[in-house]
Structures are given as structure tokens and as C-alpha cells.
Amino acid sequence: MTTSEIKLQRAEPTWTAVIRGSVPAHELSKFVPAACGEVWSFLRTNAVKNAGRHVAVYLDPAGNVEVGCEVAELFTGNGRVQRSQLPFGLVAHAVHWGPYQHLKMTHAAIRNWCRHNGYQPTGVCWEIYGHWEESWNRDPSIIRTDVFHLLNDV
């Protein structure tokens, strides 16, 4: 597992198709892939074109999340799959290389970087996952996940 250099950037608004839930931390490893799959199936069935990467947005410490994928066009949801938007504004961003179970280390590195550099995270963070590649089964160290923490804009 490695974490790229942490950088400040401006995150732009991005439409998403998501399933919302309140999920205990120990259930995220099951909820995230299941919700991503359900959203992807919904988009395919409803001919929503240009679906992008999978996302998981952690809205607060209580476990409220939005999980699904980026979309390039507006659509009508079905009650379970809803339209939303990734957070936008000033963020601390790093690329996590490696298995998903080690993502917590990249989140901790970003929080630590913020503390040492005078930035205050809002508590909202998210991950953007690349589309699964067969080579990742053989070498999980090349799995890429982009990790973002929204910051109070000063």
C-alpha cells in the first residue's frame, strides 16, 4: 500500500447516481460493492449513458453514506437509486495504491497532513474507484483509489 503526495485542489461539481444509507463501519466492505453493483445495473437497465467511476461519499461520522457512480447526464431515479452530486470546493487529495482494506491509512495520512499544514477537514470525504481491471486480481498493489477530504475554505 502506498499513498501519493497529498495535494490541495478544487473539486468541481460532479453528478452521481447513488444509494443512500446509514452503514456501520464494519459493514462498509459489503455495502459499498453491493450498492455500486445495484446502481450500475439500474443505469444499464434505464439506458443512462456515460456512467463513470464508482464512488463512496462519507457524509458524517454517524455512517451516513452515498454509494454509486458518476453520471454525465441527469436521470430519474427509482426511489432507491437517486441523483446526487459529489461535494465540491477546496479538498486535500491523495491517490491510494493497493487493496481497499488499507484505505483507512490514506484517510489517516490526509487528516494528519491537514493538521500539520493548518487545514481543517469538514468531516465529509469520498473515494473514487477505477473500473476493475483483471491485472488487479494478480497484483492488488496497482489498484488505484482517489481519496478526497473536503476542507473548510479559508
C-alpha positions in Angstrom: 0.0 0.0 0.0 1.3 3.5 -0.9 -0.2 6.9 -0.8 0.8 9.6 -3.3 1.7 13.1 -2.3 -1.2 14.9 -0.8 -2.2 18.0 -2.8 -4.7 20.8 -2.4 -7.1 21.3 -5.3 -10.6 22.5 -6.1 -13.1 19.7 -6.6 -15.7 20.5 -9.3 -19.4 19.5 -9.0 -20.0 16.1 -10.5 -23.4 14.4 -10.8 -23.8 11.0 -9.3 -26.3 8.1 -9.1 -26.3 6.8 -5.6 -27.9 4.6 -3.0 -28.0 6.4 0.4 -27.6 4.5 3.6 -26.6 4.7 7.3 -23.9 2.0 7.5 -21.8 0.9 10.4 -18.0 0.9 9.5 -17.7 -2.9 9.8 -20.4 -3.3 7.1 -18.9 -0.9 4.5 -16.9 -3.7 2.8 -20.2 -5.4 1.9 -22.4 -2.3 1.4 -20.1 -0.4 -1.0 -19.7 -3.1 -3.7 -23.3 -4.2 -3.4 -24.6 -0.6 -3.8 -22.1 0.0 -6.7 -23.4 -3.1 -8.5 -27.1 -2.2 -7.9 -26.5 1.4 -9.2 -24.6 0.1 -12.3 -27.5 -2.3 -13.1 -30.0 0.4 -12.7 -28.1 2.7 -15.1 -27.7 -0.1 -17.7 -31.4 -1.1 -17.5 -32.5 2.6 -17.8 -30.1 3.4 -20.7 -28.3 6.1 -18.7 -25.2 6.6 -20.9 -21.7 7.7 -20.0 -21.7 6.3 -16.4 -18.3 6.9 -14.9 -16.3 5.6 -12.0 -17.7 4.2 -8.7 -17.8 6.5 -5.7 -18.4 6.3 -2.0 -19.1 9.5 -0.1 -18.9 9.5 3.7 -21.1 12.3 4.8 -20.5 12.3 8.6 -19.1 10.2 11.4 -22.5 8.6 12.1 -22.1 6.4 9.0 -24.3 8.2 6.5 -23.0 7.4 3.0 -23.9 7.8 -0.7 -22.5 5.0 -2.9 -22.8 4.6 -6.6 -21.1 6.2 -9.7 -20.5 9.3 -11.6 -23.0 10.2 -14.3 -22.8 12.6 -17.2 -26.5 13.2 -17.7 -29.5 13.8 -15.4 -31.8 10.9 -14.9 -34.9 9.9 -12.9 -34.2 7.7 -10.0 -36.4 4.9 -8.7 -36.6 5.8 -5.0 -33.6 3.6 -4.1 -31.2 4.9 -6.7 -31.2 8.7 -6.5 -29.5 11.6 -8.3 -26.9 13.4 -6.2 -23.6 15.3 -6.6 -20.1 14.9 -5.3 -19.1 17.6 -2.8 -17.1 20.4 -4.3 -14.8 23.1 -3.1 -11.3 23.0 -1.6 -10.1 19.5 -0.9 -7.0 17.5 0.1 -6.5 14.7 -2.4 -4.2 11.7 -2.5 -4.1 8.6 -4.6 -4.2 5.3 -2.7 -2.4 2.4 -4.4 -3.3 -1.0 -3.0 -6.1 -3.1 -1.6 -9.3 -1.4 -0.4 -8.9 -2.7 3.2 -5.9 -0.3 3.6 -7.8 2.8 2.5 -8.1 3.9 6.2 -4.3 4.5 6.1 -4.6 7.0 3.3 -7.5 8.8 5.1 -5.4 9.0 8.2 -2.5 10.4 6.2 -4.7 13.1 4.8 -6.1 14.0 8.2 -2.5 14.1 9.6 -1.3 16.3 6.7 -4.2 18.7 7.3 -3.3 19.0 11.0 0.3 19.7 10.2 -0.5 22.2 7.4 -3.2 24.2 9.1 -6.3 22.9 7.2 -9.5 21.9 8.8 -11.4 19.0 7.2 -15.2 19.4 7.3 -15.7 15.6 8.0 -17.0 14.9 4.5 -14.8 12.7 2.4 -15.0 10.4 -0.5 -13.4 7.8 -2.6 -13.4 7.3 -6.4 -12.6 3.8 -7.6 -11.3 2.9 -11.0 -13.1 0.3 -13.1 -11.9 -3.1 -12.1 -9.0 -4.4 -14.2 -8.1 -8.1 -14.5 -4.5 -7.3 -13.6 -5.6 -6.1 -10.2 -6.5 -9.8 -9.3 -2.9 -10.7 -9.8 -1.3 -7.6 -8.3 -3.5 -5.7 -5.8 -0.8 -3.1 -5.2 -1.8 -1.5 -8.5 -5.4 -0.9 -7.5 -6.0 2.9 -7.7 -8.4 4.8 -5.5 -8.6 8.6 -5.4 -9.3 9.9 -1.8 -10.7 13.4 -1.1 -11.3 15.3 2.1 -13.4 18.4 1.8 -11.8 21.3 3.7 -13.2 24.4 5.3 -12.4 27.1 2.7 -10.4 29.8 4.4 
